[in-house]
Amino acid sequence: MNLFRISNFVFRVFLFWFSLSLPFLVSCQKAPPRIAVVGGERNAQAIMVERSLKEADARVKTLKGFADAVLVNKDEERRTDLALVVSRPNRIRADAVDTLADVWAAAGSDGKRLWLWLPHKGKLYRGAATPHNLKKLAEFDWELPELIAIISGVVPYARNAELVESGSGGKVHYSFKDQPMHLWVDAKTKNPVRLVRYKPPEDTVQYEVNFRNYRSAGEGLFPYDIDVTFPERDCAFYLHYREVDMNASVDSSIFKPETVWKTQTEEIDKKD
C-alpha cells in the first residue's frame, strides 16, 4: 500500500490526533475565510490575557481523558470513543474504542517517534516525530506540540506569547506578535474561546479552534468541548470530553508501541 493511500485511509478511518466532538455536527466551510492582519496595541488588557494564557499553559503537564469523538472528512463522518493520554509538550497516546470496548486503532508518540497501529490490518506504521511524517500519517502540516496543546485545552505557543489588541472586535480580540494567529477570549474570565491560525502571506485560514464548555478540572477551568475545522481541506474534528484527569502520573512506556502488536511494521521515514 503506498503512502498516499495510507494517508487517505488513516484520515478517513482514524484521525487520531484530531479527534474532537460536538453534540451535533457543523459542516466545514467550503471557501477558506480570510482574516486581515491589522496593527494593534500592546496594552494592559493584552498583558493580562498573556498572563492568563501562560498560567493555563503551566497548569497542564499531563492529561488523561475519555471523550466522544466525531471525525469529518468532506461528506464522510465517523464517531468513536477515544481514550487519550498526554504528557506535554510532545508525548501522546490515543486509543479509538468501539462499542464492545475493543481498540480498533491506536496512535502515539514518545516525542521522538510517531506510530500508528491498525489491529485489523495487523500493521504498525512508525517514523521520526517530524512535521513531514505527521503529515504523511494524518494529512496535516503542523508541529506535534501544537497539536498536543490544543488537545490539552490550551493555546499553542502561549508560554512565550506577546499579544496586541486587535483593531477590530473590541478588547476581546487579540493577535500574536510572533505567530500568524488571532485569539478571542471571554471578556470576564479571559479564557480562550476562539483561535484562528492563518497562512501568511495570503492570510488564508489554516485551522480554527473553538474552546467551549469550561468546567473545573485540576486547579483551573478546562474546555470540555474542543472543535477544530480545516476550511481549505473541508474537514473537521470535534471532541467532547466525558472524563478528565489533570496532572496524574503517567507511565512513559505507554507512549511506545507494544511489541506484541507487530505482525508487520512499515518504516515511513524512507517513503516520500
Secondary structure, 3 states (H helix, E strand, C coil): CCHHHHHHHHHHHCCHHHCECCCCCCCCCCCCCECCCCCEECCHHHHHHHHHHHHHHHHCCEEEEEEEEEEEECCEEEEEEEEEEEECCCEEEEEEECCCCCEEEEEEECCCEEEEEECCCCEEEEEECCHHHHHHHHCCCCCHHHHHHHHCCCCCCHHHCCEEEECCCHHHEEEECCCCEEEEECCCCCCEEEEEEEECCCCEEEEEEEEEEEEEECCEEEEEEEEEEEHHHCEEEEEEEEEEEECCCCCHHHHCCCHHHCCCEEECCCCC
